[in-house]
């Protein structure tokens, strides 16, 4: 087995405007890129949403997305059910369901995100 240590300064940062129809700017810190993941995954990243920013509603067909809230407070719409999420909470969306998430707090909302393929 190969062991890869990715130093923080070597991680790829990406900024997206109005991601999936959401508001404002979303910062993705790609910890490992899709082509480096040998398992059935397509994303392993830290997502940061500044106050008032969001990722718009989107579905996860043939995959599931896991969010772990590292810091902050937000609102998630998980297939039509809204809930407040905060530090330490986790969200699992998949099997064709959809979701969106917004930072409704006063500090950055930091999320560890993984997308696993079926």
N, C-alpha and C positions, 0 to 999 in steps of 0.2 A: 504494500500500500504506500502511496505517495503522501507525504505530509507537506502541506503548503502553509506557510505563515505569511499572512498579508499584513504588512505594516500600514498603519493608519495613513501615512503620507502617500502610500501607493494605491489607495482606494480611489475609484473613479467617481467624481461628483457630477451629477446631471441636474439641470434646472429645467423644469417644464412649466409653461404658462397655461393656466386654465385646463389642467390635466383632466381628461375625460369629461370636459364641460364644466368643471368646477370653477371656483373663484381664486384669483391670485396666483401665487407662485408656489410650486412644490419642489422641494429639494430631495433628490434621491442620492444616497451614498451607496454605491454598488460595492458591497463587501467582497463578493465574488461574482464575476460575470457569468451569464448563462452558459457560455462555451467552456467554462472551467468546471461546471457542475456535472459530474458524471451520472448522478442519479436523475430521477424524473422530476426535475425542478427547472423553473425558468427565471426565478428571482430570489435573491437573498440580499436585502438592502435595508438601510435605515432611512426612513422617510421623515422629513421635517416639514410641518405646516406652521407658518406664522399665524398669529391671531387673525381671524377673519378669512383665512384661506381654506380651501377644500379640494377634495378629489370627487368628481361627479359620479353619478350613479352608473354602474356597469355590471354586467353579468360575468359569472365564472362557469363557463361550459367546459366540461371535460377536464376540470382542474379545481383546486381549492386554494383560497388565500387565507393565511394566518396572520393576524395582527397581534402584537404584544405591545401594550402602551408602556413606553419607557418613562415618559414624562409628560405632564400636562393634562388638559381636560378637553373633551370634544363630544360631539354628537354623531352617532352612527345610525344610518338608516339601513337596516339589514332586511332586505326583501319586504319593505313596507313597515317594519317595526322599528320605531325610533327608541334609542336609549342613550343615556349619558355614559361616557366611558372616561376613566381616569387612570392614573399611574397604577400599574400592576394588573389591569384588566386585560383579557384576551378575547379575540373575536375569530370565529371560523366561518367562512362563507364559501360555499361550493355547491357542486351537484346541480348547476344551472341557476342557482340563486344569485341575486345581485345585491350590491351595497354601495354606499357612499359614506364619506366621513368628512367632518368639518371641525376646525379648531374653534371652539366657542369660549376658550379661556383667554387669560391675559398674558400667557407665556407660550413659547413654542410648544407644539404638540409633536413629540418624537415617538415614532413607531418602528418596531422591528417587523419587517414584512417578508414572508416567504410564500411563493406560489409553487404548489406541487401539482404535477400532472397526473391524470388517471391513466 
